[in-house]
């Protein structure tokens, strides 16, 4: 049984099936979103957002399925138990996370699925992504913060979107990666040069954070979002399985370690300069934690941060049920249609259908490539 399952996990046909189901389900969900956006949102914004939560969850949880069920990846969580039970999933949160790995965002989704906020997870993203179906359309209807990388324009966008998001009836988690792009040696070199020029802390495992997006957001969510969640993520350094989407797609498990510190917003100083310094100081601590983990496999031994004991949350069954449901709804009718074409002798139509499958395979490869470290944006091209 295990051998057969391993064969399926390595099968290109199975991977292609995932891609087709994910893409088609996304388009179906986009269509529902369009109808609700036009017919419901103008009259009842709160109800639209509640329904849209489940539409977004249905789409995002198909990727969480790859982490939780397909690859059986492990997530160790370092959170104060009393705060976990009292606050997590019960309040709006503003997330500050390191951007060091290809799938750090997916491990974040993995955690958010467990506390019931996956459908209301939002993030800052490049404006161009909103035009890419189905994921960009999904995020657009979910009111992600799409930025143009021009601060004069982005300031108004941040003000409007933060105000809208804080008005949500259910808890939302808004993710910012202050580094602006994923860590690579080349970007790190540019970051160190910038930090030296500006007399900022020199970080070993992070890029110098871009502070203006954070300080601008802070002035608009202060008093509305009660807590900032400082997240530090790392993977086992000596693992033979790299933390990539390709590893998960082939069913290879990874082990992620996620430290989360809840910081009440009222403890963050007011003022742009003070807020910027607070963020730089936070990244100094984050860098010490990452250095400790890289050296010892432990966030706390060499960082000076008080130890928090890890625990794990068992995966909920909903991402499994949702993914299997979409596979049945999308792939069975398509296979039935293709077999009918083949048996009917309509080889031209069958060839066209095979070409469409080829296009889906290219979509799968492009989707994986989009998340690779080498595809990240250049660092240092814009002012911090």
Secondary structure, DSSP 4 states (H G I P E B T S, - for coil): -HHHHHHHHH-HHHHHHHHHHHHHHHHHHHHHHHHHHHHTTTT-HHHHHHHHHHHHHHHHHHHHHIIIIIS--EEEEE--HHHHHHHTTTS-EEEEE---STTHHHHHHHHHHHHT-GGGEEEEEEGGGGGSTTHHHHHHHTT-EEE-S-HHHHHHHHHHHHHHHTT-SS--EEEE-TT-S---HHHHHHHHHHHHHHT----SSSPPPP-HHHHHHHHHHTTTS-EEEEEEEEE-TT-SS-SSHHHHHTT---EEEEEEEEEEGGGSPPSHHHHHHHHHHHHHHHHHHHHHHHHHS-SSTTT-PPP--EE--PPPSHHHHHHHHHHHHHHHHHHHHHHHHHHHT-HHHHHHHHHHHHHHHHHHHHHHHHTSGGGSPPSSSS--
